[in-house]
Amino acid sequence: MKRVLFVLLIATLFSTLTGFAQGQQAEKPAYVPVTKFDASRDAASDIEEAVKEAGRTGKRVLLDVGGDWCVWCRRLDSLFTSNRELANLLHENFVVVKVNWSKENKNETVLSRYPKIPGYPHLFVLDSNGKLLHSQDTGQLESGKRHDPDKVRAFLKRWAPR
């Protein structure tokens, strides 16, 4: 039994070394979406990875700038959690990146690439090359004390890739 395990170990090691010698590399793990506002994340790197994923999938990138401290950010998240149609529309057409803005990390360097943000949450739509297409004040998507599903749907459809 020990001899069989030893032979299998040697065969596996040989196969791995042969693959590297022939220039094969291990596959890069799949894209992992940024679904929470997190002050410790590198937003520039997150956006870069999202742009690569958008290029690979033909989607656009939606930057959702805000923080856990923001009641309207939580309300927008709630809308997508409770409305399956909007959630599907969002994820079928966009690679979403939550970009934290808080006293702990304002992400000033990366956000300086984009227009000034008047309030939170704020949405930026990028094409699959990372070019800014639209800056959206989410106050325009509100109705009373909530985000209006019809306005959000219209926004998502307008900026979805053709």
Secondary structure as GFF3:
##gff-version 3
##sequence-region A 1 162
A	DSSP	alpha_helix	2	21	.	.	.	ID=ss1
A	DSSP	alpha_helix	43	57	.	.	.	ID=ss2
A	DSSP	beta_strand	60	66	.	.	.	ID=ss3
A	DSSP	alpha_helix	71	82	.	.	.	ID=ss4
A	DSSP	alpha_helix	84	93	.	.	.	ID=ss5
A	DSSP	beta_strand	94	100	.	.	.	ID=ss6
A	DSSP	alpha_helix	108	111	.	.	.	ID=ss7
A	DSSP	beta_strand	122	126	.	.	.	ID=ss8
A	DSSP	beta_strand	132	137	.	.	.	ID=ss9
A	DSSP	three_ten_helix	138	141	.	.	.	ID=ss10
A	DSSP	beta_strand	142	143	.	.	.	ID=ss11
A	DSSP	beta_strand	146	147	.	.	.	ID=ss12
A	DSSP	alpha_helix	149	159	.	.	.	ID=ss13
###
